[in-house]
């Protein structure tokens, strides 16, 4: 991802809609992408707190999309679109 532009409002809406459809693997990969981005692109190397203002909620972790760096948002947006398509293809192959 070479752009440092924020997601458009339409992309943010699509992101929020698609993230709700992810499987456990998708959520885990999103967390890993956020953590690796933090370690490689910020001075904060802490492994004891969630990056970019993330919060623990019961058994889940929540991140505010607007608190993430633009380049990371672009990467996550691309990943979510690819992962959802892969999930749909896998479901079609099962039937």
Phi, psi and omega in degrees: 000122182254345182277146177247020180277150177290158173293148175288165177302321179296317179294321178296318178298315179297318179303310182296325178290314183289325183298332179289344182263357184291151173273178182301318179300317179299316178296320180295319180293321177301315179300316180297317179299318179295315181295315181295319177301316179301312184293326183269344189234002180228166176282342183280104181257014183295132175257005183263350178228156180285141181286157173054037175074019178299155182227144173276129176233105184052250181257008182245168173240137181236135176240142174274117182306320182291343180274349182277148176299148184303316181298321178294319177301317179297318179295315180294321178299314179296315179300313183300317179298316179294316183294319179296319177297319178296317178299317180296318179296319178295322178294324179291326180289336180286325185287000000 
